[in-house]
Amino acid sequence: MDSLSMEGRGPLQSFSDSLAATIELAGSSVVEINAGRRVRSSGVHWRQGVVVTVSHALKHDEDVIVTGAGGLELRAKLAGRDPGSDLAALSIDGGNVPVTKMAEPASIKVGRLVLAIGRADGLAAASIGIISSIGGAWRTWRGAPIDQLIRPDVGLFYGFSGGPLVDVAGLALGINTTGLSRTAPLTIPASTVNRVVDELIKAGKVSRGFLGVGLYAVKVPRRIVEAHGLPTTAALIIVNVEADGPADKAGLVVGDMLVALNGRPVSDTDDVQGALDPELVGKPMTAAIIRGGSPLNVEITVAERPRRAC
């Protein structure tokens, strides 16, 4: 009986010990972020001298302290933030904090065991779960492109935002956040984090185009489509025009129907955001609209999306 009991416990004990070792390993690169006000968040030493965290919890740009394993405190300087993707990069003298190691993108599969790791009061904390769903590329409500939808089924406790999602080998799959969805936590994939961090280190921000309009998807009446040979029945009606914004300066008004931008048909807001490449900021683009039942081309100079905290 005792022998059977010991044999039954062996694999579970080994699994438990393995998880504890993984958390200790991966947690060594995870830091606690203190940005003045007591809003808890975590961060991870993503590359040498660069800590990545979430923008929505970083309430101050100055006097940021990161706390690592063993209570190690380091002063951090904001390199840049991108509210669109909810990411921020901090520069540190991180010689005593290990850099996280990355997982291969192919390892992201539904059902894989994963760990969410954070740091609070100087101590590493973790929760376990699985990757519950994955999907293709998508855009946040602020227009930031995210390479892959990763939805983990893990407990993302208070202070865990900004910490990594890791596999059972302790390799980082991405950064966890509660700031991009009202319904459930998401993981920003490592490939997106790398791209955004590159921009933040280079320029301190990520530029995105901005037209200054509120849009709602509608169908263009067939008689108008047929009368003017329009390529589609889908359009976006303008329901709001921001004062002194690019659309306002170009003369667009509430009730205009946006059909295309630079010749590319637009049928939903994702199409518009996809057309506003960073390279277009400060340059004119042609908006094909329908006003009063008649087609009209309007030239709009694309502005840079204003930087607003999440």
N, C-alpha and C positions, 0 to 999 in steps of 0.2 A: 504493500500500500504506500509506504513512504517512498519507495523507489519510483512507483508510477507518478506519485505527486511531484517528485523532483523532476522527472522527465517532462511532465506536463508544464512545469513552470519554466523550464530551460529556454525555449524559444521566445517566450514573452519577456523573460528577463533580458535576454540578449537584444531583443527589439527595443526594450525600454532603455537599456544602456546605450544602444546605438543612437537613439533619438536625443538622449541627454548630451552625448558627445557632439552630435550635429549642431545642437542649439549653442553649445559652448563655443564651437568653432565659428559658426556663422555670426553669433552674437558679438564676437570680439571686434567686428567691424561696424557694429551698430552703435549709434550715439544718441543721447538725449539732447533735444534742442531747447534752449531757453532764450527767448527773444524778448525779454523785458516782462511783459504781462505773463501771468501764469496760464498760458495755453499750451498744454502738453503736445508734443509731437516727437517723432523719432527721425533719425536720418541715418544714412549709411555712407561710409567712406568708399565712394564709388570708383574713384581713380586717385592716384597719388596726389594728395593735397586738395582734393575736391570732395566735399560732402554734399550729397543730394538729399533733399527733403521736399515736403509739400509746401506750395505757396500759400494755401489758404490758412495754414496755422502759423505762418511766419508774420506776426503782426507788426514787427519793427524791422527796419533794414539795418539798424546799428545796434551796437552793444549786444551782439549775439554770442552766447557761450554754448559750446557743445561739451557734453560730459560723456566720457567713454568708460570702458571697463576699469574697475578699481578706483572709480571716482576721479579719474584723470580729467582735468578741465582745460579746455583750449579756447582761446578767443578766435572767433570766426569773422570773416568779412564777406558781405554779400557780393557775389560775382554777378548775379543777375537772377531775375525771376520771370516766369512765364505763366500768368494766371490762366491762359488758355488751356494749357496742358496740366496745370496745377503742380508745376515743378519749380524748384529753386535750387541754385547752386551756391555753396559757400566755400570760400577758400580758407584752408587751415594749414598750420604747420603740423602735418599729420604723421611725423616720423614714428611715433609710438603707437599709432592705431593701424592695425592691419587693413589692407584694401580687400574688399569683397571679391570673391571669384564668381565668374559668370557661368551659367548653364548654357548648353546648346539650345537654340530655339526649337529644335526637333523634339526636345524632351517635354515640351508643353502639350500635354494630352489630357483629355477628359478622364477623370478617375484617378489620376496620379496623386499620391499623397504629397502634401505640401505643408510648410510651416510658415506662419506669419510671426515675425520677430520684431519686438520693439524694445525700448529701454525707458524705464521710469525710476526716478529716485536713485539713479546710478546702477540699477540692477536690470539685467536682461530678463525679458518676459517673452513667452511664446504661446501660440495656440496651434492646434493641428487640425487638418481637414483635407479636402480634396479639391482639385480643379473641377468645378461643377459644370462649366460651359466655356467654350471658346468660339470665337467668330472671326470674321474678316476685319479689314480696316474700317475705321469709323471716325467721326468727328465729334468733338465735344460741343457743348452748347455755345462755346465761345469761338468755335471754328478751328480748333487745333486738330490736326490729323494724328490719329493714334493707329499704329501699325496693325494691332490685333486686339480684339476684345478678349480679355481674360477675366473670368468671374470666379473667384475662389469661394468655396464654402468653408470659411474659417471665421473664428471669432476675432474681429478686429476691434480690440478693446480701446478704451480712451487712452490716447497717447501713442497708438500703434501706427497712425497715419504717417507716412514718410519712411517707415521701415521696409525691409525687403520681404518679398515672398520667396522662399527658398525650397529646393527639392530636398529629398532625404539625404543627399550627400552634402547639403549645406551650400549649394550653388545657387546664386541669385537668378530669379526669373524676371524680376521687375520690382517696381515700387508700389506699395499699397496706398490707397487713398480712399477717403470717404467724401472727397470734395467734388467728384465728377458725376455722382449719381445720388438721387434722393432715396433710392430703394435699397441698394446693397453696395458693399465695398467693391472696388475694382482694382486690378493690378495694371499699372502702366508698364508695358513690356520693355525689356532692356534695350531693344533696338531704338525705340522711341526716346527713352531716357538718354541714350548716347547722342542721338541727333540733337535733342534740345540742349543738352549740356554743352555740346560743341558750339552752338550758337550763343549760349549765355556766356561762355568763357571768352568768345571772340568779340561779342558786341554788347553783352549785358542785357540783352532782350531778344525776343523773337518777333520780327516784323510780320504783320498780317494786314491784308487789305481791308478797307472799310468803306462802305457806301453811305451809311447813315439812314437806312430805311428799315421799316418793319414790313414783313412780307407774309402773304397767306396764299397757299396753293389754290388755284381755281381752274376751271375749264373755259376756254375761249369759245363763245358761241360759234356753231358750225358755219353760219352764214358769213361771219367775219373771216373765218379761216378760208372758206371757199372764195370769197370776194377778193382777198388779197394774196391768195396762194401761200398761206403760212405753212411751215413745215410740221406743225404740231398743234393740237388742241389744248395743250397744257401751258399754263403761265402762272405768274405770281403777281397777285394784286398788291399794290402798295397801300398799307393800312396806316403807316406812320412815316413821317419825314422829319429827321432830326434837324433842328434849327442850325443853320450855318454849316451843316454837314455837306459832304460832296454832292449828294443827290439834290439837296436844297439849292446849292449854288448852281447846279446844272439845270434847274428849273423843273425837276420832277415834282409831282403833286400826288396827294392821296387820291386813289382811284385809277391811276395809271396802271396798266398791266405790263409787267416785265416779261418779255418773250425770250430774249437772247442777250448774251454779253460777248462782245467780240466775235459774233457769228456762232457762238455755241449756245444751243437751246438750253433754257433753264426751266425745270418743272418743279423743283423743290429747293429749300434753302441750302441743302448740301451742294447742289449744283452751283449756286452763287458763291458759296465759300470756297469751293474747289476752283472756281475761275479767278479768285482773287489771290494770285500768287504773290509772294513777297516782292518779286522783281517788278511788279506793276505799281507798287507804292510810289506816288508822285507822278505817275504817267497817265495819259488819257486812255479811256476805253470806251467803246461804242455800245450803248444800251439800246436794244430794239424794244420799243414799247408800243402799246396800243392805247390811244387816248381818244375818247369819244367815238370809238368804233373804227378809227383810222390808224394805220401804222405810222410810226415816227422814229427816227434815229436821233439819239441824244448823246453828246459826248460828256463823259464824267471823268474828272481827275480823281483817281483813287487816293484816298488818304490812309495813313497808318492808323490801325485800330487803337483807340485811346487805352492807356494802361490803367486798369482799374483793379483793385484788390478783389479776390474772389469773395 
